[in-house]
Amino acid sequence: VWERIEFHADVPHRTREALQHALSRIAAGGDAKLRDVLEFISDARGLPDRIKVTLMCVDGAPAGGPRLPRSHTCFCKLELPPYDTPEQVCEKLLLATSEKSFALV
């Protein structure tokens, strides 16, 4: 998975490490959870060719606040708020994938 993640230049190193740690924890939790995360990012049950990760603009919301990661499935793009710890990345990513809503904005 790691070699397929492409980070935007503005994503800090600690966020990169936190996402990799979170994906490792999710993968250790079982294939179903990892498939859910990949589907959240790419709308496919398999591994996409590339996952593009960018840092989400948070408009003054506190880091670790209620903001959840967002995905743009057409582009296999994941937007992450700047969470404080790898555990928050994992928790918020799993929470976002459990929300099965869809909205056009």
Residue pairs with C-beta under 8 A, 6 or more apart in sequence:
1 23
1 27
1 47
1 51
2 20
2 23
4 47
4 48
4 49
4 50
4 51
5 19
5 20
5 50
5 51
5 53
6 50
6 51
6 52
6 53
7 16
7 53
8 52
8 53
8 54
8 55
10 54
10 55
11 53
11 54
11 55
11 80
12 55
12 82
15 55
15 80
15 82
15 83
15 89
16 53
17 86
18 83
18 85
18 86
18 88
18 89
19 53
19 80
19 89
21 86
21 89
21 90
22 86
22 89
22 90
22 93
23 34
23 37
25 86
25 90
26 33
26 34
26 37
26 90
26 93
26 94
27 33
27 34
33 94
33 97
35 45
36 97
36 98
37 93
37 94
37 97
38 44
38 45
38 46
38 47
38 48
39 45
39 97
40 71
40 93
40 96
40 97
41 48
41 51
41 71
41 73
41 76
41 77
41 78
42 48
42 51
42 71
42 73
42 76
43 73
43 74
48 76
49 76
50 76
51 76
51 77
51 78
52 75
52 76
52 77
52 78
53 77
53 78
53 79
53 80
54 77
54 78
54 79
54 80
55 79
55 80
55 81
55 82
56 67
56 69
56 70
56 79
56 80
56 81
56 82
58 65
58 67
58 81
58 82
61 67
61 81
63 81
63 82
63 83
63 84
64 83
64 84
64 85
64 88
65 81
67 81
67 92
68 81
68 92
68 95
68 96
68 99
69 78
69 79
69 80
69 81
69 92
69 93
69 96
70 78
70 79
70 96
71 77
71 78
71 79
71 96
72 79
80 89
81 92
83 89
83 92
